[in-house]
Amino acid sequence: MSDSALREAARTLVRPARAPEAHPSGAPAQAGRLAAIDALRLLAAVAVAAYHYVGTPTPRFWGERYDLPQAAPLLHAVSGYGWLGVEAFFLISGFVICMSCWGRAPAQFAVSRIARLFPLYWAVVLLVVVMGTVTVLLGQRSGAPTDLRTTLGNLTMIPGPLGVDFTAGVAWTLWVEARFYLLMGALLLFGLTYRRVVAFGLLWLVLASIGRELHSPVLDELLLSQYAGLFVAGIACYLMHRFGPNLLLWLLTGFAWCYTLTVLDDRVASHPTSNWGACAAVLTGFLVLLALASLSRLRHLKWRSLVYAGALTYPFYLVHQSIGIPVARGVLKAAPALGLLPSVAAGLLFSLLLAAVLNSQVDRRLGPLLRRRLTAALDPGPRPMPLPSDHRVVG
């Protein structure tokens, strides 16, 4: 054996083990969309809608004649925990956004998020404004602000920081998501690797904890201290899906979940009818479902119905409160003989049908168009310079 071969063999023996991104400890990441994750999105959306329609603690939410605790006591009690669907969305988002980021440049990631979120959001804001304006013209009270200043502020998707009310009530969660995207975009500037993402998750939780200890509103806003554990737990689940479970990722998940359940008490305090123990159990159950959807045989599900349901989740989430509830109230007022629950079902059905229309006419058409135009705008190339007016071609 030659000296060079011996030196190469020696280097091989002492070379450090490759990072998991080169040699996954489990099965390789599954290509394509995970239908089981779409099913979890649908479950979270149903939970939020149930809370807004039948679980709300607002007395006489549907009018003086209707009392939810008496009309549907069990459904009201169970749906009172539906607000946890928002937490579930953030957990899923950690998984999905980490998957979406992988292998992309920051600009590509930004284009994908803008094209995915804004066309549907703009359409819903304008629909709510049109409905509210028509309601006012008919001499009724509009439940959503419709003035021009508020509408313009909402079209940015950051109305809260701009000091205006939300046109679509659930849109406050989009501002939380947007700040998470910014954090992931900052990480993308350095490039995504297994070790960097793990370090990012641990550092995020530590800094968020420091922000809470300092009672710093600035750090809380930047680091999303209320929801950091949910996003990090979702990220850890994706890393397990991509590289296989290992001790480090289980520890990251455990740390993130201990953080999540500890700070969950702040959210429980704003929902007086909820119990922390029950909330912790429900949310932990959802984490288990996410792990099963991404790590067990469920990750091989290819049901088109679940993928389609996942596609409807975002438009349904946007319209179910700001449009669906006024429709349900209109049905209840026009046909009181139907009763409360059938009117609620009518509002939910209308929201679902509207979501299907928005998906086909807005998301599938404008989304890809916006993505293509933005992608082209990232590298437009030099424009051809016009010839001077006195230019003469010399033969």
Secondary structure as UniProt FT lines:
FT   HELIX           3..14
FT   TURN            20..22
FT   HELIX           35..50
FT   HELIX           51..55
FT   TURN            59..62
FT   TURN            64..65
FT   HELIX           68..71
FT   HELIX           73..79
FT   TURN            80..83
FT   HELIX           84..101
FT   TURN            102..103
FT   HELIX           106..137
FT   TURN            138..139
FT   HELIX           148..155
FT   TURN            156..157
FT   TURN            159..163
FT   HELIX           169..171
FT   HELIX           172..188
FT   TURN            189..190
FT   HELIX           194..213
FT   TURN            214..215
FT   HELIX           217..223
FT   TURN            224..227
FT   HELIX           228..243
FT   HELIX           247..269
FT   TURN            272..273
FT   HELIX           276..295
FT   HELIX           297..300
FT   HELIX           304..319
FT   HELIX           320..324
FT   HELIX           325..334
FT   HELIX           336..338
FT   HELIX           340..358
FT   HELIX           359..363
FT   HELIX           364..378
FT   TURN            389..390
//
